[in-house]
Amino acid sequence: MSPAEKSLRVAPASGGGAPPRHVAIIMDGNGRWAKARGLERSAGHREGVAAARRAVEAARDFGVEYLTLYSFSTENWRRPAGEIRDLMGLLKQFIVDDLPSLKREGVKVRIIGDKENLTADVKALVGRAERETANNSKYKLQIAFNYGGRDELVRAARAAAEAVKRGDLEAHQIDETTFAGFLDTAGAPDPDLVVRTSGERRTSNFLNWQAAYAEYVFTDVLWPDFDASTFADTIAEYNARERRYGGVGGA
């Protein structure tokens, strides 16, 4: 039995039921984790990458089919240049170090967000990760990098407008399903569960369209401390809820 499976047994879902098909996580608290230990923020980001690896493994072991991790937002460009370099370096390191195991384990990787503003080397690595895992189907990992929910909606609206302009689409044909096909997450199910770490209670411009009916779980755990046990707790809380999608509950 894997460590994640053991954790899930320790914290069973009180409401029963299957695990969420798609979990999305706002990974927050790296800086505060480092500050509490008298370390540089870069140390917190490095530990955050280790937590991301644990989350990928735990999601797979728990039977989650899609995992989306919010790693770098369009607003993060406002951070100090040195910190941005560190974050870019960690993304590159993650792809280089983890791509072989992700390929071996059948994980399909997709980077969502605006890729046009990325440096050539990062863009090349992103393309490599997506290309080399394109035929994998056991488990899907989406990494939101240079991502913003509003930015995504604007880019999708432009793409839909261009399709109408080219004559590929009639304006009256644009409905929710058609529009979703222009989003970065096209083809993926909407998240069932969105988790935010570090005690913050904000959605932070993450999956604005896709998470319209997601269940949100906010945990005080800082992201570098997030592990399989914490993941199990969030799934337990999710399974204890009744999802009604605007309808009337059964009880």
C-alpha positions in Angstrom: 0.0 0.0 0.0 1.3 3.4 -0.9 1.8 6.2 1.6 -1.1 8.1 0.0 -3.4 5.1 0.2 -2.5 4.7 3.9 -3.3 8.4 4.5 -6.7 8.0 2.8 -7.4 5.2 5.2 -6.4 7.3 8.2 -8.8 10.1 7.1 -11.7 8.3 5.3 -14.3 10.4 3.5 -17.0 10.7 6.1 -19.6 11.1 3.4 -18.4 8.2 1.4 -18.4 8.2 -2.4 -15.8 8.2 -5.1 -12.8 10.7 -5.1 -13.3 13.9 -7.1 -12.4 13.3 -10.8 -10.6 16.6 -11.1 -8.8 18.4 -8.3 -7.3 21.9 -8.8 -4.9 23.4 -6.2 -3.9 27.0 -5.5 -0.4 26.4 -4.1 0.1 29.2 -1.6 2.4 29.8 1.4 5.9 29.2 0.1 7.2 32.6 1.2 5.6 32.4 4.7 7.0 28.9 5.2 10.5 30.2 4.4 10.1 33.4 6.5 9.0 31.3 9.6 12.2 29.4 9.3 14.5 32.4 8.7 15.2 31.3 5.1 15.1 33.0 1.7 11.9 32.9 -0.3 13.7 30.7 -2.8 14.0 28.0 -0.2 10.2 28.0 0.2 9.7 27.7 -3.6 12.1 24.7 -3.7 10.1 23.0 -0.9 7.0 23.9 -2.8 8.2 21.9 -5.8 8.7 18.9 -3.5 5.1 19.4 -2.3 3.9 19.4 -5.9 5.6 16.1 -6.5 3.9 14.7 -3.4 0.5 16.0 -4.7 1.0 14.4 -8.1 1.7 11.0 -6.4 -1.1 11.3 -4.0 -3.7 12.3 -6.6 -2.7 9.3 -8.7 -2.9 7.0 -5.7 -6.3 8.4 -4.6 -7.8 7.8 -8.1 -8.0 11.4 -9.1 -7.9 11.6 -12.9 -7.0 15.2 -13.4 -4.8 17.4 -11.2 -4.3 21.1 -12.0 -1.7 23.0 -10.1 -1.6 26.8 -10.0 2.2 27.6 -10.1 2.7 31.0 -11.6 0.0 33.7 -12.3 0.0 36.5 -14.8 0.2 38.8 -11.7 3.3 37.1 -10.4 5.4 39.1 -12.9 5.1 42.0 -10.4 7.4 40.1 -8.1 11.2 40.9 -7.8 13.2 39.9 -10.8 15.4 37.5 -8.8 12.3 35.6 -7.5 10.9 35.3 -11.0 14.2 33.9 -12.2 14.1 31.4 -9.4 10.5 30.3 -10.3 11.3 30.0 -14.0 14.4 27.9 -13.0 12.3 25.6 -10.8 9.8 25.0 -13.6 12.6 24.1 -15.9 14.2 21.8 -13.3 10.8 20.1 -12.6 10.3 19.3 -16.3 13.9 18.1 -16.8 14.0 16.0 -13.6 10.4 14.7 -13.6 9.6 14.2 -17.2 11.1 10.7 -17.5 9.1 9.4 -14.5 5.9 11.2 -15.7 6.3 9.5 -19.1 6.9 6.1 -17.5 3.9 6.4 -15.3 1.5 7.4 -18.2 0.9 11.0 -17.1 -0.2 13.4 -19.7 1.2 16.9 -19.1 -0.4 20.1 -20.3 0.6 23.6 -19.5 -2.2 26.1 -19.4 -1.8 29.8 -19.5 -0.4 32.4 -21.9 2.8 30.8 -23.4 3.7 33.7 -25.7 5.4 35.7 -22.9 7.6 32.8 -21.8 11.3 32.8 -22.7 12.4 30.7 -25.6 14.1 28.0 -23.3 11.0 27.7 -21.1 8.7 27.6 -24.1 10.8 24.8 -25.6 10.7 22.7 -22.4 7.0 23.2 -22.1 6.5 22.1 -25.7 8.8 19.1 -25.1 6.8 18.0 -22.0 3.5 18.2 -23.8 4.8 16.6 -26.9 6.5 13.6 -25.2 3.4 12.8 -23.0 0.7 13.5 -25.6 -0.2 9.9 -26.0 -0.4 9.1 -22.2 -3.8 8.6 -20.8 -3.6 7.1 -17.3 -3.6 10.5 -15.5 -3.6 14.1 -16.6 -1.5 16.8 -15.0 -2.2 20.4 -15.9 0.2 23.1 -14.7 -1.1 26.6 -14.7 1.9 28.7 -15.6 1.7 32.4 -16.6 -2.0 31.8 -16.1 -4.8 34.2 -15.1 -8.5 33.3 -15.3 -9.5 36.7 -16.8 -6.6 36.6 -19.2 -7.8 33.1 -20.3 -11.3 34.4 -20.9 -10.1 37.3 -23.0 -7.9 35.1 -25.1 -10.8 32.6 -25.6 -13.1 35.5 -26.6 -10.6 36.7 -29.1 -10.2 33.2 -30.5 -13.9 32.8 -30.9 -14.2 36.2 -32.6 -11.4 35.2 -35.0 -13.3 31.9 -35.8 -16.4 33.9 -36.6 -14.4 36.4 -38.7 -12.9 33.5 -40.7 -16.3 32.0 -41.3 -15.5 28.9 -39.3 -18.3 29.6 -36.8 -21.5 31.6 -36.7 -22.0 34.0 -33.8 -25.3 32.3 -32.8 -23.5 29.0 -32.5 -21.5 30.2 -29.5 -22.9 28.6 -26.4 -21.2 27.4 -23.2 -20.0 24.2 -24.7 -18.6 25.9 -27.8 -16.9 28.7 -25.8 -15.3 26.1 -23.4 -13.6 24.7 -26.5 -11.6 27.9 -26.8 -10.3 27.8 -23.2 -6.8 26.5 -22.2 -8.5 23.5 -20.5 -10.5 22.4 -23.6 -11.3 18.7 -23.4 -10.8 18.5 -19.6 -13.7 18.2 -17.2 -14.3 21.1 -14.9 -12.7 20.8 -11.4 -14.9 19.1 -8.8 -12.7 20.4 -6.0 -10.5 23.4 -5.7 -8.1 23.5 -2.7 -6.3 26.6 -1.5 -3.5 26.3 1.1 -2.0 28.7 3.6 -5.3 30.0 5.2 -6.2 32.5 2.5 -9.8 32.6 1.4 -9.5 33.9 -2.1 -9.9 32.4 -5.6 -7.1 34.5 -7.0 -8.2 34.6 -10.6 -7.9 30.8 -11.0 -10.2 28.9 -13.3 -12.9 31.5 -13.2 -15.1 29.8 -15.8 -14.3 26.2 -15.0 -14.7 26.3 -11.2 -18.2 27.9 -11.3 -19.7 24.8 -9.5 -16.6 23.4 -7.8 -16.4 22.8 -4.1 -13.8 24.9 -2.4 -11.7 23.7 0.5 -9.4 26.1 2.3 -6.7 24.7 4.5 -4.3 26.5 6.9 -1.5 24.2 5.9 1.3 26.1 4.0 2.0 24.6 0.6 5.5 23.2 1.4 3.9 21.2 4.3 1.1 19.8 2.0 1.3 16.0 1.9 -0.8 12.9 1.3 -2.5 13.2 4.7 -3.6 16.8 3.9 -4.8 15.7 0.5 -6.8 13.0 2.1 -8.4 15.5 4.5 -9.5 17.7 1.6 -11.0 14.7 -0.2 -12.8 13.7 3.0 -14.3 17.2 3.3 -15.3 17.1 -0.3 -17.1 13.8 0.0 -19.0 15.0 3.1 -20.7 17.7 1.0 -23.8 17.4 -1.2 -23.3 18.9 -4.7 -26.6 20.3 -6.0 -25.6 22.4 -9.0 -28.3 24.9 -8.2 -30.9 22.3 -7.7 -32.6 20.9 -4.6 -30.8 18.5 -2.3 -31.9 15.0 -1.6 -32.2 15.3 2.2 
